[in-house]
Amino acid sequence: RSDTENWYIIKSNYSSKVYIDNSTFYGNIENQAIMEITGEKTHMESKSSTCSLISVYNSGILKIHDGTYKNTGGYSGGISCIFYFGKGLEIYGGKIEAIATGNFNSIGIDFRNNNDLKIYGGEIIGSNQDESIDKCYGVHSTSNYKGNIYLGTKDANVSIKSPYIKGKTNGIVNPNGKIYFYDGIVIGK
């Protein structure tokens, strides 16, 4: 389908479980269930004016193991690749990217939650096609929420490459939650 504006390829309810492996999607996902995405060949993309490629709400749980996820466009409130307002989000790998067009902010993961966000690996990037725009974040939360962000695993092995989080303005913004930084790199101004 070529007109990817404001339609969902998956819109799950509370009782469903969705597993996606090595698939290609162009559209948007709204998840209120348990969703697990695996497979390095998995590719999800939205080139529309909708806010997020993947939205996780209420009791929704999302686990991403691999693949590429990209939201490109402009939306009045800004765009994100993943909007997280659910029960659990765990990133083990893959590339998650929000690329805004025009004078809009972009956020790789828009983290609006009092639950934890766990990032064990992968790349999370917020950018704008216009290099002069300075409202881009890898992971962003607001002062309304107190969720914690975990980067990597607390063990004897320290990686300085993964997870990789980049935003032109800030790599991570989490004003009222804690950040547990065990592995990886965070890039911003």
C-alpha positions, 0 to 999 in steps of 0.5 A: 500500500503506498498511502501510509498515512494514519493507518495501522498494519497491526493494532493489537488488543490487551489479550493478544500476543504478536510475534514478528520475525524477518518481515517488512512493514510499511505503516504504523503499529499500535500495541496494547499487548505483548509484542516481540520482534526478532530477525535481522531482516525485519524492516518497519518504516513509516513515511507519513505525518503520523506521530510514531511508527510503533506506539506501546500503550497501557499494559503493552509490552514490546521487546525488540531483538533486531531489525531496522525501524524508521519513522520519517516525516513531519508532525505538529507535535514532532515524530518518534520511532517508538512512543512508549506509554506501556508496561515494558520496553526492552531493546536488545538490538536493531536500529531505531531511528526518527528522522524529522522533516521541516521544523519538527522535533524527532525522538528515537524513543519517546519515553513517557512512563513510570515503568523502566526502559531497558536498552541492552544493545542496538542503535537509537537515533533522533535526527532531522533532514535539516541540519539547522534544526536543533530539537532531536533526541535519542531517548526523551522523557518529560518531567511528568514521569519518573521511569528509569532507563537502563543502558547495558547490563551490570556485569564485569564486561563493559562495552563502549559501542553498544547500546549507541544512542544519539540525538543532535540536541541530547542523547538522553533526556530523563529529568525525573527518572534515573539513568543506569549507565553500564554499557554503551555510548550516548552522543548529544551536544 
